[in-house]
Protein backbone atom coordinates (compact mmCIF):
# COMPACT_ATOMS: atom_id res chain seq x y z
CA UNK A 1 0.00 0.00 0.00
CA UNK A 2 1.47 3.40 -0.95
CA UNK A 3 2.27 5.85 1.81
CA UNK A 4 -0.80 7.80 2.82
CA UNK A 5 -1.09 11.36 4.14
CA UNK A 6 -1.75 12.18 7.79
CA UNK A 7 -4.84 14.12 6.73
CA UNK A 8 -6.45 15.50 3.58
CA UNK A 9 -8.11 18.77 2.66
CA UNK A 10 -9.69 17.52 -0.56
CA UNK A 11 -10.72 14.25 -2.17
CA UNK A 12 -8.29 14.57 -5.05
CA UNK A 13 -6.17 11.48 -4.30
CA UNK A 14 -9.29 9.35 -3.78
CA UNK A 15 -11.30 10.89 -6.62
CA UNK A 16 -10.77 8.15 -9.26
CA UNK A 17 -11.84 5.39 -6.84
CA UNK A 18 -14.86 7.32 -5.56
CA UNK A 19 -15.99 8.14 -9.08
CA UNK A 20 -15.64 4.51 -10.16
CA UNK A 21 -17.49 3.05 -7.18
CA UNK A 22 -20.29 5.57 -6.71
CA UNK A 23 -21.29 4.24 -3.28
CA UNK A 24 -18.34 3.23 -1.10
CA UNK A 25 -17.01 2.61 2.40
CA UNK A 26 -13.81 3.66 4.12
CA UNK A 27 -12.22 0.60 5.77
CA UNK A 28 -9.20 -0.58 7.72
CA UNK A 29 -8.29 -4.10 8.95
CA UNK A 30 -9.47 -4.85 12.48
CA UNK A 31 -6.50 -4.34 14.84
CA UNK A 32 -5.29 -7.54 16.49
CA UNK A 33 -3.83 -5.83 19.56
CA UNK A 34 -6.42 -6.03 22.41
CA UNK A 35 -5.10 -2.82 23.96
CA UNK A 36 -5.54 -0.96 20.68
CA UNK A 37 -9.13 -2.21 20.47
CA UNK A 38 -9.83 -0.98 24.00
CA UNK A 39 -8.37 2.41 23.10
CA UNK A 40 -10.90 2.66 20.28
CA UNK A 41 -13.75 1.72 22.64
CA UNK A 42 -14.32 -1.95 21.74
CA UNK A 43 -13.72 -4.91 24.02
CA UNK A 44 -10.77 -7.19 23.26
CA UNK A 45 -12.76 -9.53 20.98
CA UNK A 46 -15.33 -7.57 18.94
CA UNK A 47 -17.73 -9.43 16.67
CA UNK A 48 -19.30 -8.60 13.34
CA UNK A 49 -21.95 -5.89 13.58
CA UNK A 50 -20.58 -4.09 16.65
CA UNK A 51 -20.50 -0.37 15.97
CA UNK A 52 -19.05 2.52 17.96
CA UNK A 53 -18.26 6.21 17.89
CA UNK A 54 -14.49 5.84 18.40
CA UNK A 55 -12.77 7.27 21.45
CA UNK A 56 -11.02 10.61 21.20
CA UNK A 57 -7.35 10.20 20.28
CA UNK A 58 -6.80 13.49 18.42
CA UNK A 59 -8.56 16.56 17.06
CA UNK A 60 -10.60 14.79 14.37
CA UNK A 61 -11.95 12.03 16.63
CA UNK A 62 -12.57 14.58 19.40
CA UNK A 63 -14.63 16.73 17.03
CA UNK A 64 -16.39 13.58 15.80
CA UNK A 65 -17.43 12.68 19.35
CA UNK A 66 -17.91 16.07 21.01
CA UNK A 67 -18.38 18.69 18.34
CA UNK A 68 -16.65 22.04 18.57
CA UNK A 69 -17.33 25.32 20.34
CA UNK A 70 -16.86 28.66 18.64
CA UNK A 71 -16.20 31.59 20.96
CA UNK A 72 -18.49 34.44 19.91
CA UNK A 73 -16.48 37.54 20.76
CA UNK A 74 -18.91 39.54 18.65
CA UNK A 75 -21.65 38.97 21.25
CA UNK A 76 -21.94 40.44 24.78
CA UNK A 77 -20.42 38.44 27.62
CA UNK A 78 -22.74 36.53 29.94
CA UNK A 79 -22.44 35.43 33.57
CA UNK A 80 -21.58 31.77 34.03
CA UNK A 81 -21.36 29.78 37.26
CA UNK A 82 -19.11 26.78 37.70
CA UNK A 83 -18.27 24.33 40.45
CA UNK A 84 -14.70 24.31 41.74
CA UNK A 85 -12.91 22.45 44.53
CA UNK A 86 -11.17 24.90 46.80
CA UNK A 87 -9.10 24.95 50.00
CA UNK A 88 -9.13 27.76 52.55
CA UNK A 89 -8.37 28.60 56.18
CA UNK A 90 -11.00 29.82 58.61
CA UNK A 91 -10.54 32.74 61.01
CA UNK A 92 -8.64 30.48 63.39
CA UNK A 93 -6.25 29.25 60.69
CA UNK A 94 -7.86 25.81 60.43
CA UNK A 95 -7.73 24.36 56.88
CA UNK A 96 -10.92 23.41 55.06
CA UNK A 97 -11.74 22.19 51.57
CA UNK A 98 -14.92 21.68 49.60
CA UNK A 99 -16.93 22.58 46.57
CA UNK A 100 -17.61 26.22 45.84
CA UNK A 101 -19.61 28.03 43.19
CA UNK A 102 -17.79 30.76 41.31
CA UNK A 103 -19.27 33.09 38.70
CA UNK A 104 -17.50 34.96 35.99
CA UNK A 105 -18.25 36.89 32.81
CA UNK A 106 -17.50 34.78 29.73
CA UNK A 107 -17.93 35.03 25.99
CA UNK A 108 -20.92 33.18 24.61
CA UNK A 109 -20.17 29.97 22.73
CA UNK A 110 -21.78 28.43 19.67
CA UNK A 111 -21.70 24.65 19.39
CA UNK A 112 -20.97 22.91 16.11
CA UNK A 113 -22.70 19.53 16.64
CA UNK A 114 -20.55 16.39 16.57
CA UNK A 115 -20.73 14.38 13.31
CA UNK A 116 -20.85 11.15 15.36
CA UNK A 117 -19.61 8.92 12.56
CA UNK A 118 -19.53 5.28 13.69
CA UNK A 119 -17.02 2.59 12.77
CA UNK A 120 -18.47 -0.90 12.41
CA UNK A 121 -16.94 -4.37 12.53
CA UNK A 122 -17.67 -6.06 9.21
CA UNK A 123 -16.65 -9.23 7.38
CA UNK A 124 -14.50 -8.71 4.31
CA UNK A 125 -13.27 -11.86 2.66
CA UNK A 126 -11.53 -14.07 5.21
CA UNK A 127 -11.12 -11.38 7.86
CA UNK A 128 -12.80 -8.60 9.79
CA UNK A 129 -12.42 -4.91 9.05
CA UNK A 130 -13.54 -1.66 10.62
CA UNK A 131 -15.75 0.17 8.14
CA UNK A 132 -17.54 3.46 7.81
CA UNK A 133 -21.20 3.61 6.91
CA UNK A 134 -22.02 3.54 3.20
CA UNK A 135 -21.02 6.89 1.69
CA UNK A 136 -22.05 8.49 -1.59
CA UNK A 137 -21.67 11.90 -3.16
CA UNK A 138 -25.35 11.86 -3.97
CA UNK A 139 -26.06 11.88 -0.22
CA UNK A 140 -22.91 13.19 1.49
CA UNK A 141 -21.14 16.43 0.66
CA UNK A 142 -17.36 16.48 0.22
CA UNK A 143 -16.73 17.97 3.68
CA UNK A 144 -18.48 15.03 5.35
CA UNK A 145 -16.58 12.47 3.28
CA UNK A 146 -13.29 14.27 4.03
CA UNK A 147 -14.15 14.12 7.73
CA UNK A 148 -14.65 10.34 7.59
CA UNK A 149 -11.38 9.87 5.69
CA UNK A 150 -9.47 12.05 8.16
CA UNK A 151 -11.07 10.15 11.05
CA UNK A 152 -9.64 6.86 9.72
CA UNK A 153 -6.25 8.47 8.96
CA UNK A 154 -6.06 9.80 12.52
CA UNK A 155 -7.13 6.50 14.09
CA UNK A 156 -5.12 4.12 11.90
CA UNK A 157 -2.71 6.07 9.69
CA UNK A 158 -4.04 4.34 6.57
CA UNK A 159 -7.30 3.31 4.89
CA UNK A 160 -8.85 1.74 1.82
CA UNK A 161 -11.84 2.84 -0.23
CA UNK A 162 -14.01 -0.19 -1.07
CA UNK A 163 -17.39 -0.95 -2.55
CA UNK A 164 -20.42 -0.82 -0.25
CA UNK A 165 -21.27 -4.51 -0.55
CA UNK A 166 -18.70 -6.10 1.70
CA UNK A 167 -19.52 -9.73 2.36
CA UNK A 168 -22.75 -10.02 4.43
CA UNK A 169 -23.04 -6.24 4.67
CA UNK A 170 -26.53 -6.19 3.21
CA UNK A 171 -27.96 -8.36 6.01
CA UNK A 172 -25.69 -7.18 8.79
CA UNK A 173 -27.40 -6.61 12.15
CA UNK A 174 -25.59 -3.53 13.47
CA UNK A 175 -25.38 -3.14 17.25
CA UNK A 176 -24.25 0.27 18.45
CA UNK A 177 -22.06 0.09 21.54
CA UNK A 178 -22.43 3.45 23.27
CA UNK A 179 -22.99 2.18 26.81
CA UNK A 180 -21.82 -0.44 29.27
CA UNK A 181 -24.57 -1.27 31.74
CA UNK A 182 -23.22 -2.17 35.18
CA UNK A 183 -24.53 -5.12 37.23
CA UNK A 184 -27.91 -4.36 38.83
CA UNK A 185 -28.41 -3.30 42.43
CA UNK A 186 -28.22 -0.15 44.49
CA UNK A 187 -25.31 2.18 43.86
CA UNK A 188 -24.24 3.94 47.06
CA UNK A 189 -21.33 6.34 46.66
CA UNK A 190 -18.54 3.89 47.52
CA UNK A 191 -19.79 1.27 45.05
CA UNK A 192 -20.33 3.88 42.36
CA UNK A 193 -16.87 5.36 42.99
CA UNK A 194 -15.30 1.89 42.74
CA UNK A 195 -17.20 1.06 39.53
CA UNK A 196 -16.15 4.41 38.05
CA UNK A 197 -12.46 4.15 38.93
CA UNK A 198 -11.37 4.05 35.26
CA UNK A 199 -13.78 6.85 34.37
CA UNK A 200 -12.50 9.05 37.20
CA UNK A 201 -8.88 8.33 36.28
CA UNK A 202 -9.51 9.95 32.88
CA UNK A 203 -10.92 13.12 34.45
CA UNK A 204 -8.47 15.98 34.84
CA UNK A 205 -7.14 16.15 38.41
CA UNK A 206 -8.24 19.76 38.78
CA UNK A 207 -11.92 18.85 38.31
CA UNK A 208 -11.93 15.29 39.70
CA UNK A 209 -12.98 16.32 43.26
CA UNK A 210 -15.90 18.29 41.80
CA UNK A 211 -17.01 15.32 39.66
CA UNK A 212 -16.79 13.00 42.69
CA UNK A 213 -18.80 15.45 44.77
CA UNK A 214 -21.57 15.58 42.15
CA UNK A 215 -21.60 11.78 41.95
CA UNK A 216 -21.90 11.64 45.75
CA UNK A 217 -24.84 14.05 45.59
CA UNK A 218 -26.66 11.86 43.04
CA UNK A 219 -25.97 8.55 44.80
CA UNK A 220 -27.43 9.76 48.11
CA UNK A 221 -30.85 9.21 46.47
CA UNK A 222 -30.01 5.51 45.96
CA UNK A 223 -30.01 4.90 42.20
CA UNK A 224 -30.66 1.30 41.19
CA UNK A 225 -29.15 1.51 37.71
CA UNK A 226 -25.87 2.79 36.34
CA UNK A 227 -24.33 2.87 32.86
CA UNK A 228 -21.05 4.31 31.63
CA UNK A 229 -20.35 5.46 28.11
CA UNK A 230 -17.82 3.70 25.91
CA UNK A 231 -15.88 4.94 22.90
CA UNK A 232 -16.88 8.48 22.05
CA UNK A 233 -19.44 8.46 24.86
CA UNK A 234 -16.98 7.46 27.56
CA UNK A 235 -17.11 10.77 29.45
CA UNK A 236 -20.82 10.18 30.23
CA UNK A 237 -22.27 8.42 33.28
CA UNK A 238 -25.97 7.69 33.74
CA UNK A 239 -27.63 7.05 37.11
CA UNK A 240 -31.10 5.53 36.92
CA UNK A 241 -34.02 5.53 39.33
CA UNK A 242 -36.05 2.93 37.49
CA UNK A 243 -39.17 2.93 39.70
CA UNK A 244 -39.48 6.67 39.02
CA UNK A 245 -38.43 6.37 35.36
CA UNK A 246 -35.75 9.03 35.93
CA UNK A 247 -32.20 9.01 34.53
CA UNK A 248 -29.51 11.53 35.49
CA UNK A 249 -26.72 12.15 32.98
CA UNK A 250 -23.42 13.45 34.35
CA UNK A 251 -20.26 14.43 32.49
CA UNK A 252 -17.37 16.82 33.14
CA UNK A 253 -17.43 17.66 29.43
CA UNK A 254 -21.13 18.50 29.25
CA UNK A 255 -20.25 22.11 29.97
CA UNK A 256 -22.22 23.66 32.74
CA UNK A 257 -25.13 21.35 33.50
CA UNK A 258 -26.50 17.98 34.59
CA UNK A 259 -29.21 16.48 32.36
CA UNK A 260 -32.29 14.66 33.62
CA UNK A 261 -34.42 12.39 31.41
CA UNK A 262 -37.80 10.90 32.14
CA UNK A 263 -37.82 8.04 29.65
CA UNK A 264 -37.17 4.33 29.73
CA UNK A 265 -33.53 3.39 29.34
CA UNK A 266 -33.91 2.21 25.74
CA UNK A 267 -35.04 5.73 24.78
CA UNK A 268 -32.23 7.44 26.68
CA UNK A 269 -29.51 5.13 25.34
CA UNK A 270 -30.56 5.77 21.75
CA UNK A 271 -29.97 9.53 22.02
CA UNK A 272 -27.11 11.06 20.10
CA UNK A 273 -24.93 13.72 21.67
CA UNK A 274 -26.53 16.26 19.38
CA UNK A 275 -29.97 15.33 20.72
CA UNK A 276 -28.68 15.59 24.28
CA UNK A 277 -27.08 18.97 23.72
CA UNK A 278 -29.97 20.36 21.67
CA UNK A 279 -32.15 19.87 24.73
CA UNK A 280 -35.33 18.85 22.96
CA UNK A 281 -35.61 15.51 24.72
CA UNK A 282 -34.48 16.06 28.29
CA UNK A 283 -36.77 16.70 31.23
CA UNK A 284 -34.46 19.18 32.97
CA UNK A 285 -31.09 20.82 32.58
CA UNK A 286 -29.58 21.54 36.00
CA UNK A 287 -27.02 24.33 35.77
CA UNK A 288 -23.98 23.96 38.05
CA UNK A 289 -24.66 26.93 40.29
CA UNK A 290 -25.72 27.46 43.91
CA UNK A 291 -29.22 26.12 43.10
CA UNK A 292 -27.91 22.83 41.68
CA UNK A 293 -28.28 20.74 44.87
CA UNK A 294 -31.89 21.77 45.38
CA UNK A 295 -32.72 21.36 41.70
CA UNK A 296 -31.26 17.84 41.75
CA UNK A 297 -33.37 16.92 44.78
CA UNK A 298 -36.49 18.32 43.12
CA UNK A 299 -35.82 16.43 39.87
CA UNK A 300 -35.34 13.09 41.62
CA UNK A 301 -37.76 13.26 44.57
CA UNK A 302 -40.25 15.88 43.41
CA UNK A 303 -39.73 17.75 46.70
C-alpha positions as CSV (number, residue, x, y, z in Angstrom):
1,X,0.0,0.0,0.0
2,X,1.5,3.4,-1.0
3,X,2.3,5.9,1.8
4,X,-0.8,7.8,2.8
5,X,-1.1,11.4,4.1
6,X,-1.8,12.2,7.8
7,X,-4.8,14.1,6.7
8,X,-6.5,15.5,3.6
9,X,-8.1,18.8,2.7
10,X,-9.7,17.5,-0.6
11,X,-10.7,14.3,-2.2
12,X,-8.3,14.6,-5.1
13,X,-6.2,11.5,-4.3
14,X,-9.3,9.3,-3.8
15,X,-11.3,10.9,-6.6
16,X,-10.8,8.2,-9.3
17,X,-11.8,5.4,-6.8
18,X,-14.9,7.3,-5.6
19,X,-16.0,8.1,-9.1
20,X,-15.6,4.5,-10.2
21,X,-17.5,3.0,-7.2
22,X,-20.3,5.6,-6.7
23,X,-21.3,4.2,-3.3
24,X,-18.3,3.2,-1.1
25,X,-17.0,2.6,2.4
26,X,-13.8,3.7,4.1
27,X,-12.2,0.6,5.8
28,X,-9.2,-0.6,7.7
29,X,-8.3,-4.1,9.0
30,X,-9.5,-4.8,12.5
31,X,-6.5,-4.3,14.8
32,X,-5.3,-7.5,16.5
33,X,-3.8,-5.8,19.6
34,X,-6.4,-6.0,22.4
35,X,-5.1,-2.8,24.0
36,X,-5.5,-1.0,20.7
37,X,-9.1,-2.2,20.5
38,X,-9.8,-1.0,24.0
39,X,-8.4,2.4,23.1
40,X,-10.9,2.7,20.3
41,X,-13.7,1.7,22.6
42,X,-14.3,-2.0,21.7
43,X,-13.7,-4.9,24.0
44,X,-10.8,-7.2,23.3
45,X,-12.8,-9.5,21.0
46,X,-15.3,-7.6,18.9
47,X,-17.7,-9.4,16.7
48,X,-19.3,-8.6,13.3
49,X,-21.9,-5.9,13.6
50,X,-20.6,-4.1,16.6
51,X,-20.5,-0.4,16.0
52,X,-19.1,2.5,18.0
53,X,-18.3,6.2,17.9
54,X,-14.5,5.8,18.4
55,X,-12.8,7.3,21.5
56,X,-11.0,10.6,21.2
57,X,-7.3,10.2,20.3
58,X,-6.8,13.5,18.4
59,X,-8.6,16.6,17.1
60,X,-10.6,14.8,14.4
61,X,-12.0,12.0,16.6
62,X,-12.6,14.6,19.4
63,X,-14.6,16.7,17.0
64,X,-16.4,13.6,15.8
65,X,-17.4,12.7,19.3
66,X,-17.9,16.1,21.0
67,X,-18.4,18.7,18.3
68,X,-16.6,22.0,18.6
69,X,-17.3,25.3,20.3
70,X,-16.9,28.7,18.6
71,X,-16.2,31.6,21.0
72,X,-18.5,34.4,19.9
73,X,-16.5,37.5,20.8
74,X,-18.9,39.5,18.6
75,X,-21.7,39.0,21.2
76,X,-21.9,40.4,24.8
77,X,-20.4,38.4,27.6
78,X,-22.7,36.5,29.9
79,X,-22.4,35.4,33.6
80,X,-21.6,31.8,34.0
81,X,-21.4,29.8,37.3
82,X,-19.1,26.8,37.7
83,X,-18.3,24.3,40.5
84,X,-14.7,24.3,41.7
85,X,-12.9,22.4,44.5
86,X,-11.2,24.9,46.8
87,X,-9.1,25.0,50.0
88,X,-9.1,27.8,52.6
89,X,-8.4,28.6,56.2
90,X,-11.0,29.8,58.6
91,X,-10.5,32.7,61.0
92,X,-8.6,30.5,63.4
93,X,-6.3,29.3,60.7
94,X,-7.9,25.8,60.4
95,X,-7.7,24.4,56.9
96,X,-10.9,23.4,55.1
97,X,-11.7,22.2,51.6
98,X,-14.9,21.7,49.6
99,X,-16.9,22.6,46.6
100,X,-17.6,26.2,45.8
101,X,-19.6,28.0,43.2
102,X,-17.8,30.8,41.3
103,X,-19.3,33.1,38.7
104,X,-17.5,35.0,36.0
105,X,-18.2,36.9,32.8
106,X,-17.5,34.8,29.7
107,X,-17.9,35.0,26.0
108,X,-20.9,33.2,24.6
109,X,-20.2,30.0,22.7
110,X,-21.8,28.4,19.7
111,X,-21.7,24.7,19.4
112,X,-21.0,22.9,16.1
113,X,-22.7,19.5,16.6
114,X,-20.5,16.4,16.6
115,X,-20.7,14.4,13.3
116,X,-20.9,11.2,15.4
117,X,-19.6,8.9,12.6
118,X,-19.5,5.3,13.7
119,X,-17.0,2.6,12.8
120,X,-18.5,-0.9,12.4
121,X,-16.9,-4.4,12.5
122,X,-17.7,-6.1,9.2
123,X,-16.6,-9.2,7.4
124,X,-14.5,-8.7,4.3
125,X,-13.3,-11.9,2.7
126,X,-11.5,-14.1,5.2
127,X,-11.1,-11.4,7.9
128,X,-12.8,-8.6,9.8
129,X,-12.4,-4.9,9.1
130,X,-13.5,-1.7,10.6
131,X,-15.7,0.2,8.1
132,X,-17.5,3.5,7.8
133,X,-21.2,3.6,6.9
134,X,-22.0,3.5,3.2
135,X,-21.0,6.9,1.7
136,X,-22.1,8.5,-1.6
137,X,-21.7,11.9,-3.2
138,X,-25.4,11.9,-4.0
139,X,-26.1,11.9,-0.2
140,X,-22.9,13.2,1.5
141,X,-21.1,16.4,0.7
142,X,-17.4,16.5,0.2
143,X,-16.7,18.0,3.7
144,X,-18.5,15.0,5.4
145,X,-16.6,12.5,3.3
146,X,-13.3,14.3,4.0
147,X,-14.1,14.1,7.7
148,X,-14.6,10.3,7.6
149,X,-11.4,9.9,5.7
150,X,-9.5,12.1,8.2
151,X,-11.1,10.2,11.0
152,X,-9.6,6.9,9.7
153,X,-6.3,8.5,9.0
154,X,-6.1,9.8,12.5
155,X,-7.1,6.5,14.1
156,X,-5.1,4.1,11.9
157,X,-2.7,6.1,9.7
158,X,-4.0,4.3,6.6
159,X,-7.3,3.3,4.9
160,X,-8.9,1.7,1.8
161,X,-11.8,2.8,-0.2
162,X,-14.0,-0.2,-1.1
163,X,-17.4,-1.0,-2.5
164,X,-20.4,-0.8,-0.2
165,X,-21.3,-4.5,-0.5
166,X,-18.7,-6.1,1.7
167,X,-19.5,-9.7,2.4
168,X,-22.7,-10.0,4.4
169,X,-23.0,-6.2,4.7
170,X,-26.5,-6.2,3.2
171,X,-28.0,-8.4,6.0
172,X,-25.7,-7.2,8.8
173,X,-27.4,-6.6,12.1
174,X,-25.6,-3.5,13.5
175,X,-25.4,-3.1,17.2
176,X,-24.3,0.3,18.5
177,X,-22.1,0.1,21.5
178,X,-22.4,3.5,23.3
179,X,-23.0,2.2,26.8
180,X,-21.8,-0.4,29.3
181,X,-24.6,-1.3,31.7
182,X,-23.2,-2.2,35.2
183,X,-24.5,-5.1,37.2
184,X,-27.9,-4.4,38.8
185,X,-28.4,-3.3,42.4
186,X,-28.2,-0.1,44.5
187,X,-25.3,2.2,43.9
188,X,-24.2,3.9,47.1
189,X,-21.3,6.3,46.7
190,X,-18.5,3.9,47.5
191,X,-19.8,1.3,45.1
192,X,-20.3,3.9,42.4
193,X,-16.9,5.4,43.0
194,X,-15.3,1.9,42.7
195,X,-17.2,1.1,39.5
196,X,-16.2,4.4,38.1
197,X,-12.5,4.2,38.9
198,X,-11.4,4.1,35.3
199,X,-13.8,6.9,34.4
200,X,-12.5,9.1,37.2
201,X,-8.9,8.3,36.3
202,X,-9.5,9.9,32.9
203,X,-10.9,13.1,34.4
204,X,-8.5,16.0,34.8
205,X,-7.1,16.2,38.4
206,X,-8.2,19.8,38.8
207,X,-11.9,18.8,38.3
208,X,-11.9,15.3,39.7
209,X,-13.0,16.3,43.3
210,X,-15.9,18.3,41.8
211,X,-17.0,15.3,39.7
212,X,-16.8,13.0,42.7
213,X,-18.8,15.5,44.8
214,X,-21.6,15.6,42.2
215,X,-21.6,11.8,41.9
216,X,-21.9,11.6,45.7
217,X,-24.8,14.0,45.6
218,X,-26.7,11.9,43.0
219,X,-26.0,8.6,44.8
220,X,-27.4,9.8,48.1
221,X,-30.8,9.2,46.5
222,X,-30.0,5.5,46.0
223,X,-30.0,4.9,42.2
224,X,-30.7,1.3,41.2
225,X,-29.2,1.5,37.7
226,X,-25.9,2.8,36.3
227,X,-24.3,2.9,32.9
228,X,-21.1,4.3,31.6
229,X,-20.4,5.5,28.1
230,X,-17.8,3.7,25.9
231,X,-15.9,4.9,22.9
232,X,-16.9,8.5,22.0
233,X,-19.4,8.5,24.9
234,X,-17.0,7.5,27.6
235,X,-17.1,10.8,29.4
236,X,-20.8,10.2,30.2
237,X,-22.3,8.4,33.3
238,X,-26.0,7.7,33.7
239,X,-27.6,7.1,37.1
240,X,-31.1,5.5,36.9
241,X,-34.0,5.5,39.3
242,X,-36.1,2.9,37.5
243,X,-39.2,2.9,39.7
244,X,-39.5,6.7,39.0
245,X,-38.4,6.4,35.4
246,X,-35.8,9.0,35.9
247,X,-32.2,9.0,34.5
248,X,-29.5,11.5,35.5
249,X,-26.7,12.2,33.0
250,X,-23.4,13.5,34.4
251,X,-20.3,14.4,32.5
252,X,-17.4,16.8,33.1
253,X,-17.4,17.7,29.4
254,X,-21.1,18.5,29.2
255,X,-20.3,22.1,30.0
256,X,-22.2,23.7,32.7
257,X,-25.1,21.3,33.5
258,X,-26.5,18.0,34.6
259,X,-29.2,16.5,32.4
260,X,-32.3,14.7,33.6
261,X,-34.4,12.4,31.4
262,X,-37.8,10.9,32.1
263,X,-37.8,8.0,29.6
264,X,-37.2,4.3,29.7
265,X,-33.5,3.4,29.3
266,X,-33.9,2.2,25.7
267,X,-35.0,5.7,24.8
268,X,-32.2,7.4,26.7
269,X,-29.5,5.1,25.3
270,X,-30.6,5.8,21.7
271,X,-30.0,9.5,22.0
272,X,-27.1,11.1,20.1
273,X,-24.9,13.7,21.7
274,X,-26.5,16.3,19.4
275,X,-30.0,15.3,20.7
276,X,-28.7,15.6,24.3
277,X,-27.1,19.0,23.7
278,X,-30.0,20.4,21.7
279,X,-32.2,19.9,24.7
280,X,-35.3,18.9,23.0
281,X,-35.6,15.5,24.7
282,X,-34.5,16.1,28.3
283,X,-36.8,16.7,31.2
284,X,-34.5,19.2,33.0
285,X,-31.1,20.8,32.6
286,X,-29.6,21.5,36.0
287,X,-27.0,24.3,35.8
288,X,-24.0,24.0,38.0
289,X,-24.7,26.9,40.3
290,X,-25.7,27.5,43.9
291,X,-29.2,26.1,43.1
292,X,-27.9,22.8,41.7
293,X,-28.3,20.7,44.9
294,X,-31.9,21.8,45.4
295,X,-32.7,21.4,41.7
296,X,-31.3,17.8,41.8
297,X,-33.4,16.9,44.8
298,X,-36.5,18.3,43.1
299,X,-35.8,16.4,39.9
300,X,-35.3,13.1,41.6
301,X,-37.8,13.3,44.6
302,X,-40.2,15.9,43.4
303,X,-39.7,17.7,46.7
